[in-house]
Amino acid sequence: MRRSLAHAFRQGTRVSGYRVGAAIASGDGYTIVENASLKGRNTLHVAARANLLIDVRRPAALGELFGYAMLRTQPLLVLGEGSNILFTRDWPGVALSIAALGIRVVDDEDDHARIRVEGGENWNDFVRWSLAHGYVGLENLVLIPGTVGAAPIQNIGAYGTEVREFIAAVEVWDRHAGQLVMLSNADCAFAYRDSLFKRDRDRYVVTAVEFALPRTRALRIDYAGVREELAAMGVAMPSAPSVAEAIARIRTRKLPNPALLGNAGSFFKNPLVDTAQADALLAKHPGLPAWPAGDRSKLSAAWLIEACGFKGLRDGDAGIAAQHALVLVNHGNASGAQLWAFAERVRAAVRDRFGVELEPEPVVI
């Protein structure tokens, strides 16, 4: 590390005046880049920069890195593959990416296995790995973008399944304790698209996840469209791999490929409302999909957005996908601020017409 920057990094002062995107340090298990572009680090393809970008290939290196004042005093943002984030501005501090790779069977029993997966592994690759090795449970979560380390933060879910059902423990760097710790499933406080890690971002950095995956389990194929897709595939007796293939086909048709059209998947959560409010809305709008959710009701955000006329609508390069009303898209060169302004238009329209507040799924910087 160059002396001037090393001093700044240790003292916690802002780094500036260096050439764009220059690698300034490489230690045992990490690399640091200054004034780094984040456009290739987010699937909405938004131009943004970070004062420092640190890729960590060995989680134990966090002990050394967090010994520097810069990581203790400057704003810290943990990045995976950027599939759950919208930058409306540059990041003024440190962006940290867990790039550690590896999948290891920790404990293998007759009916299930405990599997440790490093945080930098691609989520979809791990789902495919689990199915290829005879484990089931994750088939409904196929083709979700992002890393394994990001999965518990958002408690990712799709087609009637949430990842928390299969998480045994999550390894994190606890900034308060100054060490790696293992948190049990109960410790993670999982909820709908939520977790302890999402609510306390400044404390925890997810470094690895341990999964408990069964070898046999009843398939979940009653979610809308899955049985029909299996029938179209000519599958009479579904297996976990065939369910994964059916869901992958559905997702490919409904969701634009972020490599071709910038997006972060579903941008809006399905709202939870009081049952009385849901009943009143259903009386006025019988076609509104709604599901019981404990003592509340969950409404279809996609239906609400489409009813307001936003599906396929575009303003400059910002818009909503033609395939699915939940997906905010960047048609080319939209800034993060323009995308967020369009999302706010959608939220305001749904609020004004239905009295329902939509919340974004991604983190908005």
Secondary structure per residue as TSV (DSSP state, phi and psi in degrees):
chain	resnum	aa	ss	phi	psi
A	1	M	-	360.0	132.3
A	2	R	-	-60.3	147.7
A	3	R	H	-59.1	-46.6
A	4	S	H	-62.2	-43.4
A	5	L	H	-70.7	-40.1
A	6	A	H	-56.8	-42.4
A	7	H	H	-63.5	-45.8
A	8	A	H	-62.6	-41.6
A	9	F	H	-62.9	-41.6
A	10	R	H	-71.9	-35.9
A	11	Q	H	-84.1	-15.8
A	12	G	T	85.0	16.9
A	13	T	-	-88.1	157.0
A	14	R	-	-67.4	139.7
A	15	V	-	-95.2	130.6
A	16	S	-	-155.2	167.4
A	17	G	S	86.5	7.5
A	18	Y	S	-101.8	161.5
A	19	R	-	-71.1	151.8
A	20	V	T	-63.0	134.2
A	21	G	T	66.7	22.6
A	22	A	-	-84.8	132.0
A	23	A	E	-74.0	123.7
A	24	I	E	-113.1	-14.7
A	25	A	E	-158.2	149.0
A	26	S	E	-145.6	114.8
A	27	G	E	-111.4	-165.5
A	28	D	T	-74.9	89.2
A	29	G	T	101.5	12.1
A	30	Y	E	-154.8	158.7
A	31	T	E	-136.0	139.7
A	32	I	E	-117.8	132.0
A	33	V	E	-123.8	135.5
A	34	E	E	-94.8	154.4
A	35	N	E	44.5	52.0
A	36	A	E	-87.5	139.1
A	37	S	E	-72.3	136.9
A	38	L	-	-110.4	7.4
A	39	K	G	-62.3	-38.3
A	40	G	G	-82.9	3.6
A	41	R	G	-109.5	9.8
A	42	N	S	-141.4	138.9
A	43	T	T	-80.1	-5.4
A	44	L	T	-84.8	-4.1
A	45	H	-	58.9	39.0
A	46	V	-	-89.1	135.6
A	47	A	-	-74.3	124.7
A	48	A	-	-158.7	161.4
A	49	R	E	-132.2	157.1
A	50	A	E	-120.7	142.7
A	51	N	E	-54.9	-47.5
A	52	L	E	-136.7	142.9
A	53	L	E	-123.5	124.8
A	54	I	E	-119.2	120.5
A	55	D	E	-98.0	123.4
A	56	V	E	-109.9	114.5
A	57	R	S	-95.0	-16.0
A	58	R	S	-133.0	108.3
A	59	P	G	-53.5	-31.9
A	60	A	G	-61.8	-21.7
A	61	A	G	-67.0	-15.2
A	62	L	H	-62.0	-28.3
A	63	G	H	-60.4	-43.9
A	64	E	H	-69.1	-44.9
A	65	L	H	-64.3	-43.1
A	66	F	T	-75.5	-2.1
A	67	G	T	-77.5	-17.0
A	68	Y	S	-81.7	141.8
A	69	A	H	-62.4	-31.6
A	70	M	H	-56.3	-41.7
A	71	L	H	-77.9	-17.5
A	72	R	H	-89.0	-25.7
A	73	T	H	-115.6	-23.5
A	74	Q	S	-91.4	155.3
A	75	P	-	-55.9	136.2
A	76	L	E	-118.9	130.7
A	77	L	E	-124.7	123.8
A	78	V	E	-93.9	123.1
A	79	L	E	-113.2	138.0
A	80	G	S	-100.7	-113.8
A	81	E	S	-94.7	4.7
A	82	G	S	72.2	25.0
A	83	S	T	-89.5	3.7
A	84	N	T	-138.2	41.7
A	85	I	E	-150.2	145.5
A	86	L	E	-127.3	118.2
A	87	F	-	-90.1	119.9
A	88	T	S	-100.1	-0.8
A	89	R	S	-161.5	174.0
A	90	D	-	-69.9	157.7
A	91	W	E	-94.9	119.8
A	92	P	E	-79.9	-5.4
A	93	G	E	-122.1	-128.3
A	94	V	E	-108.3	127.1
A	95	A	E	-101.2	126.8
A	96	L	E	-117.3	125.8
A	97	S	E	-119.8	123.6
A	98	I	E	-82.6	111.9
A	99	A	-	-109.8	12.5
A	100	A	-	-66.9	139.3
A	101	L	-	-123.2	153.6
A	102	G	-	144.1	141.0
A	103	I	E	-129.3	127.4
A	104	R	E	-141.4	131.3
A	105	V	E	-78.6	115.4
A	106	V	E	-84.7	-40.8
A	107	D	E	-148.2	125.6
A	108	D	E	-120.8	110.3
A	109	E	-	-103.7	177.4
A	110	D	S	-63.4	-40.7
A	111	D	S	-106.8	-7.4
A	112	H	E	-160.9	170.6
A	113	A	E	-142.6	150.5
A	114	R	E	-103.4	124.3
A	115	I	E	-126.1	125.9
A	116	R	E	-94.7	130.3
A	117	V	E	-127.6	126.3
A	118	E	E	-69.4	150.9
A	119	G	T	-63.8	-24.2
A	120	G	T	-83.4	-6.7
A	121	E	S	-65.1	142.0
A	122	N	B	-67.6	132.6
A	123	W	H	-60.8	-50.2
A	124	N	H	-63.2	-36.3
A	125	D	H	-62.0	-39.3
A	126	F	H	-68.2	-39.7
A	127	V	H	-58.5	-46.2
A	128	R	H	-63.4	-39.8
A	129	W	H	-60.2	-46.1
A	130	S	H	-61.7	-41.4
A	131	L	H	-68.9	-39.6
A	132	A	H	-65.4	-25.3
A	133	H	T	-97.8	12.9
A	134	G	T	86.3	13.7
A	135	Y	-	-99.0	150.2
A	136	V	-	-125.9	169.0
A	137	G	S	120.7	-36.0
A	138	L	-	-94.8	3.1
A	139	E	G	-60.7	-31.9
A	140	N	G	-75.0	-11.3
A	141	L	G	-103.9	17.6
A	142	V	T	-66.5	149.7
A	143	L	T	68.0	12.9
A	144	I	-	-77.0	126.3
A	145	P	-	-71.9	157.7
A	146	G	S	119.3	-177.9
A	147	T	B	-101.1	165.2
A	148	V	T	-63.1	-37.7
A	149	G	T	-64.3	-27.0
A	150	A	T	-81.2	-22.0
A	151	A	H	-57.5	-47.8
A	152	P	H	-71.5	-26.2
A	153	I	H	-60.7	-48.3
A	154	Q	H	-87.7	-9.9
A	155	N	T	47.4	62.4
A	156	I	-	-56.9	147.8
A	157	G	E	-153.3	155.3
A	158	A	E	-169.6	146.8
A	159	Y	T	51.4	45.1
A	160	G	T	82.1	10.7
A	161	T	E	-131.5	141.9
A	162	E	E	-121.3	148.2
A	163	V	G	-65.1	-26.9
A	164	R	G	-58.9	-24.0
A	165	E	G	-63.5	-20.8
A	166	F	G	-120.1	4.3
A	167	I	E	-88.9	123.2
A	168	A	E	-87.9	-41.3
A	169	A	E	-161.4	158.6
A	170	V	E	-127.3	126.4
A	171	E	E	-88.7	131.5
A	172	V	E	-136.1	155.7
A	173	W	E	-89.5	116.5
A	174	D	E	-91.6	110.4
A	175	R	T	-67.5	-26.1
A	176	H	T	-72.7	-43.8
A	177	A	T	-81.1	-21.8
A	178	G	T	70.5	34.9
A	179	Q	E	-161.6	166.6
A	180	L	E	-76.1	133.3
A	181	V	E	-134.3	156.2
A	182	M	E	-109.2	123.8
A	183	L	E	-106.5	134.5
A	184	S	E	-72.9	169.3
A	185	N	T	-55.6	-45.1
A	186	A	G	-63.4	-35.3
A	187	D	G	-63.8	-25.5
A	188	C	G	-77.0	-12.6
A	189	A	-	51.0	51.9
A	190	F	-	-68.4	145.0
A	191	A	B	-149.0	-176.5
A	192	Y	T	-60.5	114.4
A	193	R	T	50.1	39.1
A	194	D	B	-152.7	160.8
A	195	S	-	-167.4	171.9
A	196	L	H	-56.3	-38.7
A	197	F	H	-68.4	-32.5
A	198	K	H	-75.0	-34.5
A	199	R	H	-81.5	-20.2
A	200	D	T	-132.0	61.4
A	201	R	T	-62.6	-30.8
A	202	D	T	-75.1	-12.1
A	203	R	T	-99.0	-40.5
A	204	Y	E	-113.1	139.3
A	205	V	E	-121.0	113.7
A	206	V	E	-72.7	125.4
A	207	T	E	-110.9	-27.5
A	208	A	E	-161.4	160.2
A	209	V	E	-131.8	136.1
A	210	E	E	-106.5	125.7
A	211	F	E	-107.6	146.1
A	212	A	E	-109.4	104.0
A	213	L	E	-112.8	128.9
A	214	P	E	-81.5	164.4
A	215	R	S	-93.4	-23.7
A	216	T	-	-135.3	145.1
A	217	R	-	-169.9	145.3
A	218	A	-	-62.3	132.6
A	219	L	-	-74.9	146.9
A	220	R	-	-106.7	101.1
A	221	I	-	-127.4	15.3
A	222	D	-	-92.3	-2.5
A	223	Y	S	-66.6	145.3
A	224	A	T	-49.8	124.2
A	225	G	T	94.9	-16.0
A	226	V	H	-72.0	-48.4
A	227	R	H	-60.8	-40.0
A	228	E	H	-63.8	-39.5
A	229	E	H	-67.5	-40.6
A	230	L	H	-61.2	-41.2
A	231	A	H	-63.8	-40.6
A	232	A	H	-65.0	-27.6
A	233	M	T	-81.0	-8.2
A	234	G	T	78.4	23.5
A	235	V	-	-94.3	112.4
A	236	A	S	-90.4	-33.6
A	237	M	S	-122.5	91.9
A	238	P	-	-65.2	148.0
A	239	S	-	-120.7	170.5
A	240	A	H	-58.0	-45.1
A	241	P	H	-62.4	-36.5
A	242	S	H	-71.4	-34.2
A	243	V	H	-64.5	-42.5
A	244	A	H	-59.7	-41.7
A	245	E	H	-65.8	-40.6
A	246	A	H	-62.6	-45.0
A	247	I	H	-68.7	-37.0
A	248	A	H	-61.5	-39.7
A	249	R	H	-66.1	-41.6
A	250	I	H	-63.3	-46.8
A	251	R	H	-63.5	-38.6
A	252	T	H	-64.0	-36.5
A	253	R	H	-73.6	-37.9
A	254	K	H	-89.7	-27.0
A	255	L	S	-117.9	129.2
A	256	P	-	-67.2	146.0
A	257	N	-	-71.4	119.6
A	258	P	T	-62.8	-20.2
A	259	A	T	-69.6	-23.6
A	260	L	T	-105.2	-33.5
A	261	L	S	-139.4	114.5
A	262	G	E	-56.3	125.1
A	263	N	E	-162.9	165.4
A	264	A	E	-119.4	32.6
A	265	G	E	69.5	-148.3
A	266	S	E	-63.7	118.2
A	267	F	-	-88.8	-24.0
A	268	F	B	-117.4	140.6
A	269	K	-	-76.9	151.1
A	270	N	-	-69.3	121.5
A	271	P	-	-72.7	144.0
A	272	L	E	-100.0	127.2
A	273	V	E	-131.9	163.0
A	274	D	E	-61.7	148.9
A	275	T	H	-59.4	-37.1
A	276	A	H	-62.9	-40.7
A	277	Q	H	-67.4	-39.8
A	278	A	H	-62.5	-43.2
A	279	D	H	-62.4	-40.3
A	280	A	H	-65.6	-41.3
A	281	L	H	-66.2	-40.5
A	282	L	H	-67.2	-31.8
A	283	A	H	-64.7	-34.8
A	284	K	H	-85.8	-29.8
A	285	H	-	-133.1	79.7
A	286	P	T	-59.2	-22.3
A	287	G	T	-83.8	-4.3
A	288	L	-	-68.9	117.0
A	289	P	-	-67.8	134.0
A	290	A	E	-145.8	146.5
A	291	W	E	-134.0	145.5
A	292	P	E	-66.6	141.2
A	293	A	E	-141.6	81.9
A	294	G	T	67.0	-125.7
A	295	D	T	-93.0	13.5
A	296	R	E	-127.1	-175.1
A	297	S	E	-128.9	144.2
A	298	K	E	-105.2	130.2
A	299	L	E	-106.5	157.6
A	300	S	-	-81.2	110.6
A	301	A	H	-64.2	-36.2
A	302	A	H	-60.8	-42.6
A	303	W	H	-64.1	-44.4
A	304	L	H	-61.7	-42.9
A	305	I	H	-68.1	-43.1
A	306	E	H	-65.3	-37.3
A	307	A	H	-63.7	-25.0
A	308	C	T	-87.7	2.7
A	309	G	T	84.4	19.2
A	310	F	-	-94.1	-16.0
A	311	K	T	-61.3	122.4
A	312	G	T	80.2	-0.6
A	313	L	-	-76.3	146.7
A	314	R	E	-139.2	138.7
A	315	D	E	-129.2	101.8
A	316	G	T	65.6	-128.3
A	317	D	T	-97.4	2.5
A	318	A	E	-100.8	142.1
A	319	G	E	-176.7	-172.8
A	320	I	E	-111.6	137.8
A	321	A	-	-60.3	144.5
A	322	A	S	-70.1	-26.3
A	323	Q	S	-77.5	-33.7
A	324	H	-	-153.0	130.3
A	325	A	T	-72.4	-11.9
A	326	L	T	-83.5	-9.6
A	327	V	E	-102.2	112.0
A	328	L	E	-78.5	133.0
A	329	V	E	-128.8	153.1
A	330	N	E	-111.3	110.1
A	331	H	-	-77.5	-2.8
A	332	G	S	171.7	-78.1
A	333	N	S	-123.0	26.1
A	334	A	-	-64.9	138.4
A	335	S	-	-79.8	164.9
A	336	G	H	-61.5	-37.5
A	337	A	H	-64.4	-38.6
A	338	Q	H	-67.6	-40.0
A	339	L	H	-64.2	-42.8
A	340	W	H	-67.0	-38.0
A	341	A	H	-62.1	-38.2
A	342	F	H	-67.6	-42.3
A	343	A	H	-60.8	-38.2
A	344	E	H	-66.6	-33.6
A	345	R	H	-61.4	-42.6
A	346	V	H	-62.9	-47.3
A	347	R	H	-61.2	-42.6
A	348	A	H	-64.5	-40.0
A	349	A	H	-64.6	-43.7
A	350	V	H	-66.4	-40.5
A	351	R	H	-61.8	-45.1
A	352	D	H	-68.7	-38.3
A	353	R	H	-84.2	-38.8
A	354	F	H	-114.3	-9.3
A	355	G	-	70.6	24.7
A	356	V	-	-115.7	133.7
A	357	E	-	-95.8	119.7
A	358	L	-	-89.5	139.6
A	359	E	-	-113.0	140.4
A	360	P	B	-72.3	145.0
A	361	E	S	-78.4	-45.1
A	362	P	S	-71.7	162.1
A	363	V	E	-76.1	129.8
A	364	V	E	-105.6	115.8
A	365	I	-	-91.6	360.0
